[in-house]
Amino acid sequence: MAAADAGSGACGGAVCAHGQFPPASWRPYSSNSPFNRKVPANPRLMAKSELIVERLLGDLSRHKQPANLAVYDDGTGGWPTYWGTPADPLYAVSCKWGDCSAAHLKGHAPAGAEIQGGNEAAKDESHDRHLTFIDQTTSTEFDLWHVAISPLPGGGGTIATDWAGITKIDGDGLSGCAGGVCRGEGNAGRVGNLAGRVRFEELADASARRSYVEHALAITIRCTDGTTVYPASTNSGMPCTDAAAHTPKGNRYAPPMGARLHLNLTRSGAAADLAHIDGKAMSRVPEWKKVFLRTLVVYGAIVMDTGTDFYFAWQTESGNQYTSMKVADPWLGFARGMTINAATGKPHTDCWTGPPATDFQVDCQQDPKGPGDGYLGVWHEKDDGLDWNGQVWSHLEVLHECVSKGTC
């Protein structure tokens, strides 16, 4: 299924109503967005690609795997996105850190929208408190970080943030300008928050079709070398020389912000790699995982933020964007379905249990001795009859920025 690039009417050519979200066939931004470019055959590599991957899999990660896919009962896993209609309140934005592009526009957003982490998210540095909304009357995406209020109040007003930016949902996805101000973004990569974010609709559809998501993935890594490559620009995120990174080796051979990772399993091209993923050697890998692997082969993943203890962390949309709009959380339904106990026909309820064939298990992080508070899709090193590090992640490579630019 070919993806339909963004334009007016994300919901089947019409405005998305409250509780309605774009179908799997839709993707944000135009065809010339770096996130919507497939990796070409025999792509050019970044200098020292092997050494960068070696560090990524080495001292830059405390947990030797990608981050688990977290789905919580309260919908707080992931990053929420909301679609504003002409009938919704009009909100202004303020930025504590200074003059930002988002402060020069007003946008329609649905009252009641909740931030990343939910209404009770602590106002501290460990909680990003993102909120993204698209004003469908202007096709403007508002990317907000460290939002001070949740839920959005009825009647409009000013949304106080620490920092925020804007981009056009039908543009290239890079952070834009407003009122002559080009400063402001919602993530370290200085691209739209929707760039590379996995939506439930496209993950479910790609799983059903045994295919891939039709755009590059956005990922978070531990730290960078203090530089940027396209599509990132002026913000390198946390450098590995920062004391908070806890990486004594410093910046050398760490990935730059904007680096594009690519999975090259067979050294024989994308078709051979996709066949390998669907072949006997990976027959025990659940389909939801294969979607991520195929996407890494076809589009790759672009470093857009820093701060994880894993090889990298995926960016997905959240459950509370649905529940705050008064519809069921499809992520939660998906995860519960993955943890059905064959003996009882009901989901597993004991901590850290679940059917081995799905790699989903009950999560009890908030209270290890209490009931589960959600589910985890796990990427354990020895799951699925594989040595994931030796057979998969060691086959990552880092592409030259010309691939994202479309110039090579």
Legacy VTK file of the C-alpha trace (Angstrom):
# vtk DataFile Version 3.0
C-alpha trace
ASCII
DATASET POLYDATA
POINTS 408 float
0.000 0.000 0.000
1.504 3.316 -1.061
1.458 6.063 1.546
-0.506 9.236 0.894
1.615 12.264 1.721
0.071 14.921 3.925
-2.253 17.515 2.538
-5.613 18.937 3.459
-7.978 16.375 4.934
-5.814 13.843 6.784
-8.817 11.645 7.578
-9.693 10.252 4.173
-9.717 13.688 2.548
-11.791 15.222 5.332
-11.064 17.038 8.574
-10.301 14.670 11.462
-13.068 14.985 14.050
-12.541 14.483 17.779
-11.642 10.864 18.451
-10.801 10.321 14.788
-7.214 9.902 13.623
-5.594 9.575 10.179
-5.703 6.111 8.585
-2.651 3.950 7.991
-2.417 5.145 4.383
-1.655 8.709 5.517
1.744 9.992 6.582
2.879 13.465 7.654
4.830 15.818 5.401
5.587 15.896 1.711
7.419 13.382 -0.453
10.606 15.473 -0.238
10.717 15.224 3.552
13.869 13.380 4.679
11.631 11.067 6.691
9.694 10.039 3.586
12.761 9.091 1.519
13.574 5.412 1.185
17.159 4.260 1.535
18.603 3.807 -1.984
20.484 0.743 -3.149
24.122 0.694 -2.019
23.784 3.825 0.121
26.808 5.918 0.964
27.992 5.395 4.539
29.065 7.980 7.058
32.783 7.979 7.766
33.655 5.569 10.595
30.208 3.936 10.404
31.460 0.684 11.942
33.047 2.492 14.881
29.879 4.504 15.503
27.783 1.319 15.618
30.377 -0.267 17.899
29.951 2.577 20.381
26.164 2.544 20.072
26.120 -1.149 21.003
28.889 -0.654 23.547
29.364 1.988 26.222
26.528 4.221 24.985
23.929 1.702 26.179
23.361 0.310 29.652
20.695 -2.141 28.455
21.858 -4.244 25.511
18.700 -4.013 23.432
16.349 -1.399 21.945
13.827 0.081 24.364
10.748 -2.005 25.061
7.404 -0.940 23.615
5.502 0.356 26.656
1.695 0.366 26.727
0.223 1.528 30.032
-3.319 1.133 31.335
-3.614 4.902 31.786
-2.469 5.636 28.228
0.699 7.471 29.246
3.130 5.480 27.104
4.169 7.430 24.014
3.681 10.976 22.726
0.144 12.366 22.172
-1.035 14.063 18.963
-4.273 16.024 18.612
-6.185 17.346 15.613
-7.784 20.765 15.985
-10.960 21.627 14.091
-12.443 25.044 13.195
-14.894 24.641 16.081
-12.163 24.087 18.683
-10.820 26.800 21.003
-7.969 28.995 19.820
-4.772 28.824 21.868
-1.697 31.015 22.022
1.695 29.635 23.104
4.339 31.166 25.366
7.967 30.003 25.668
9.806 30.420 28.987
13.227 30.163 27.342
12.703 33.155 25.064
11.108 34.188 21.805
10.005 31.130 19.820
8.205 30.615 16.523
5.133 29.042 18.129
4.535 32.204 20.170
3.786 34.128 16.966
0.800 32.008 15.933
-2.455 30.863 17.444
-3.896 27.451 16.742
-7.084 25.457 17.174
-6.778 22.437 19.478
-9.352 20.257 21.257
-10.090 21.205 24.853
-9.343 18.316 27.181
-6.181 17.247 25.356
-3.685 15.665 27.764
0.089 15.999 27.675
2.694 13.234 27.450
2.689 11.415 30.777
-0.878 12.461 31.577
-2.346 15.182 33.755
-0.295 14.136 36.783
3.108 14.231 35.051
5.642 15.887 37.342
6.940 19.297 36.304
10.607 18.347 36.428
13.454 17.707 34.003
12.802 13.953 33.879
9.360 14.443 32.294
9.274 15.963 28.800
5.534 16.734 28.929
5.242 16.970 25.139
2.023 17.932 23.418
1.543 18.086 19.662
-1.488 19.466 17.883
-2.314 20.203 14.271
-4.535 23.160 13.469
-6.351 21.713 10.467
-7.551 25.160 9.364
-3.959 26.183 8.549
-2.156 22.789 8.290
0.160 24.003 11.054
1.707 21.550 13.497
2.467 22.944 16.963
5.276 21.082 18.751
5.294 21.860 22.467
7.784 20.804 25.156
7.516 21.078 28.946
3.872 22.044 28.776
2.742 23.551 32.077
-0.989 22.781 31.892
-2.992 19.599 31.320
-5.635 19.066 30.148
-6.075 22.003 27.794
-8.795 24.234 29.234
-12.050 24.964 27.481
-12.383 28.413 25.987
-8.797 28.694 24.763
-6.094 30.845 26.350
-2.313 30.602 26.477
-0.422 27.316 26.725
2.717 27.951 28.772
5.755 25.904 27.702
9.480 25.987 28.220
10.046 25.757 24.457
7.998 25.135 21.329
8.086 25.278 17.547
5.931 24.915 14.472
6.072 23.215 11.091
3.676 22.649 8.206
2.038 19.245 8.141
2.320 19.243 4.326
5.887 20.623 4.240
9.303 19.010 4.657
8.860 18.397 8.378
11.702 20.673 9.503
11.039 23.274 12.191
9.664 26.434 10.597
9.399 30.172 11.135
6.598 32.487 12.233
6.598 36.240 12.723
10.162 36.365 11.455
11.291 34.042 14.271
12.864 30.724 13.297
13.898 29.613 16.783
11.812 26.942 18.458
11.228 23.211 18.273
9.637 20.392 20.210
12.575 17.969 20.020
16.355 18.125 19.839
16.420 17.224 16.145
14.553 20.453 15.273
11.950 18.649 13.186
8.219 18.247 13.649
7.194 16.010 16.515
5.326 13.752 14.077
8.524 13.080 12.124
9.308 9.395 12.523
6.700 8.811 15.209
4.922 5.447 14.861
1.126 5.675 14.927
-1.026 2.761 16.048
-2.967 2.768 12.781
0.133 2.225 10.656
1.714 -0.347 12.981
-1.480 -2.421 13.029
-1.880 -2.154 9.266
1.755 -3.028 8.530
1.507 -6.017 10.881
-1.596 -7.273 9.087
0.082 -6.875 5.694
3.452 -8.260 6.854
5.017 -5.044 5.655
6.667 -1.889 7.039
5.814 1.641 8.134
6.014 4.082 5.213
8.530 6.509 6.705
11.809 6.566 8.580
11.614 6.018 12.319
12.596 8.615 14.911
14.822 7.289 17.684
16.432 8.509 20.879
20.002 7.497 21.783
22.089 8.014 24.918
24.155 10.976 23.701
25.797 12.444 20.591
29.238 13.552 19.473
28.144 17.166 19.927
27.535 17.773 16.220
24.567 17.620 13.859
23.907 16.307 10.364
20.841 16.801 8.183
17.928 16.747 8.926
19.051 18.031 12.348
20.474 21.542 12.434
21.536 23.597 15.454
20.733 21.374 18.441
22.999 18.382 19.082
21.162 17.196 22.194
23.187 15.884 25.126
26.837 15.370 24.105
28.662 12.351 25.454
31.081 14.690 27.248
28.215 15.854 29.467
28.539 14.444 32.986
24.906 13.321 32.828
25.746 10.971 29.945
28.040 8.854 32.160
30.250 7.941 29.199
33.953 8.267 30.085
35.010 7.795 26.448
33.496 11.154 25.512
32.237 12.215 22.097
34.546 10.270 19.789
32.645 7.978 17.402
29.285 8.716 19.030
26.499 9.339 16.482
25.717 12.952 15.583
22.206 14.307 15.998
20.361 13.528 12.757
22.363 10.355 12.022
20.418 7.815 9.956
20.771 4.169 10.993
20.110 1.448 8.437
19.746 -2.316 8.874
21.796 -4.229 6.300
21.265 -7.883 7.194
22.505 -9.740 4.136
24.706 -7.228 2.276
22.637 -8.180 -0.779
20.062 -5.394 -0.888
16.643 -4.614 0.568
14.782 -7.430 -1.205
17.159 -10.032 0.229
16.941 -8.449 3.680
13.135 -8.482 3.642
13.147 -12.114 2.505
15.525 -12.954 5.354
13.211 -11.312 7.905
10.317 -13.402 6.584
12.427 -16.563 6.331
13.063 -19.570 8.538
15.856 -18.041 10.622
13.486 -15.388 11.985
10.287 -17.445 11.977
9.847 -17.084 15.745
10.032 -13.277 15.689
6.564 -11.755 16.316
5.102 -9.774 13.436
5.012 -6.469 15.324
8.788 -6.677 15.727
9.250 -7.531 12.069
7.462 -4.295 11.137
10.207 -2.327 12.884
12.932 -4.456 11.295
11.519 -4.081 7.780
11.214 -0.336 8.283
14.863 -0.168 9.355
15.729 -1.909 6.078
13.570 0.228 3.776
13.679 3.670 5.434
16.060 3.483 8.380
15.841 5.392 11.665
16.960 8.956 12.352
18.425 10.148 15.669
16.145 12.901 16.954
16.744 13.021 20.713
19.055 11.937 23.529
18.667 10.435 26.985
17.885 6.698 26.784
19.800 3.859 28.462
19.037 1.454 25.586
20.688 1.139 22.170
17.889 3.421 21.055
14.268 4.117 21.948
11.410 4.163 19.450
8.945 7.048 19.351
5.257 6.101 19.220
1.987 7.912 19.688
0.164 7.511 22.998
-3.000 5.993 24.357
-4.179 9.115 26.168
-4.618 10.980 22.874
-7.523 8.577 22.315
-8.976 8.361 25.813
-8.884 12.133 26.358
-10.960 12.390 23.162
-13.441 9.860 24.628
-12.563 6.839 22.486
-10.918 3.537 23.417
-7.132 3.244 23.502
-6.225 0.897 20.609
-2.665 0.431 21.919
-4.087 -1.086 25.093
-6.429 -3.367 23.170
-3.517 -4.508 21.005
-1.260 -5.211 24.003
-3.958 -7.086 25.919
-4.621 -9.217 22.881
-0.926 -10.065 22.771
-0.987 -11.369 26.351
-3.912 -13.798 26.105
-3.355 -16.905 28.230
-4.214 -19.883 26.011
-5.368 -21.887 29.035
-7.899 -19.322 30.281
-8.667 -17.193 27.245
-7.920 -14.106 29.347
-4.862 -11.829 29.446
-2.023 -12.766 31.769
-2.121 -10.775 35.017
1.023 -11.858 36.891
4.036 -9.560 36.706
6.434 -10.160 33.816
4.358 -12.995 32.323
2.938 -13.399 28.839
2.946 -15.824 25.904
6.553 -16.293 24.700
5.404 -16.262 21.077
4.261 -12.626 21.227
7.070 -11.083 23.317
4.445 -9.099 25.221
4.284 -9.362 28.995
2.599 -7.725 31.979
4.453 -4.652 33.233
4.680 -3.887 36.954
7.252 -1.097 37.055
5.190 1.260 39.211
4.583 -1.374 41.897
6.563 -4.616 41.423
4.506 -6.325 44.145
1.135 -5.047 42.987
-1.089 -5.604 39.962
0.191 -4.881 36.486
0.003 -1.293 35.297
0.349 -2.060 31.613
2.239 -4.166 29.116
5.678 -4.288 27.538
6.625 -5.506 24.098
10.119 -6.709 24.949
13.298 -6.828 22.855
15.347 -9.160 25.053
18.728 -10.160 23.689
18.073 -13.920 23.499
14.346 -13.976 22.630
12.824 -15.557 19.512
15.537 -18.152 19.010
17.994 -15.424 18.002
21.179 -13.856 19.193
19.773 -10.393 18.493
23.094 -8.640 18.907
25.063 -11.017 16.737
22.404 -11.698 14.105
20.611 -8.340 13.881
21.932 -5.244 15.646
25.551 -5.775 14.652
24.323 -5.377 11.051
23.367 -1.747 11.586
25.241 0.902 9.629
25.222 4.703 9.692
24.412 6.467 6.433
25.885 9.685 5.089
23.616 12.713 5.447
23.333 12.897 1.650
20.865 9.987 1.904
18.481 12.089 3.992
19.067 15.038 1.651
18.286 12.892 -1.392
21.514 13.936 -3.122
23.271 10.573 -3.374
LINES 1 409
408 0 1 2 3 4 5 6 7 8 9 10 11 12 13 14 15 16 17 18 19 20 21 22 23 24 25 26 27 28 29 30 31 32 33 34 35 36 37 38 39 40 41 42 43 44 45 46 47 48 49 50 51 52 53 54 55 56 57 58 59 60 61 62 63 64 65 66 67 68 69 70 71 72 73 74 75 76 77 78 79 80 81 82 83 84 85 86 87 88 89 90 91 92 93 94 95 96 97 98 99 100 101 102 103 104 105 106 107 108 109 110 111 112 113 114 115 116 117 118 119 120 121 122 123 124 125 126 127 128 129 130 131 132 133 134 135 136 137 138 139 140 141 142 143 144 145 146 147 148 149 150 151 152 153 154 155 156 157 158 159 160 161 162 163 164 165 166 167 168 169 170 171 172 173 174 175 176 177 178 179 180 181 182 183 184 185 186 187 188 189 190 191 192 193 194 195 196 197 198 199 200 201 202 203 204 205 206 207 208 209 210 211 212 213 214 215 216 217 218 219 220 221 222 223 224 225 226 227 228 229 230 231 232 233 234 235 236 237 238 239 240 241 242 243 244 245 246 247 248 249 250 251 252 253 254 255 256 257 258 259 260 261 262 263 264 265 266 267 268 269 270 271 272 273 274 275 276 277 278 279 280 281 282 283 284 285 286 287 288 289 290 291 292 293 294 295 296 297 298 299 300 301 302 303 304 305 306 307 308 309 310 311 312 313 314 315 316 317 318 319 320 321 322 323 324 325 326 327 328 329 330 331 332 333 334 335 336 337 338 339 340 341 342 343 344 345 346 347 348 349 350 351 352 353 354 355 356 357 358 359 360 361 362 363 364 365 366 367 368 369 370 371 372 373 374 375 376 377 378 379 380 381 382 383 384 385 386 387 388 389 390 391 392 393 394 395 396 397 398 399 400 401 402 403 404 405 406 407
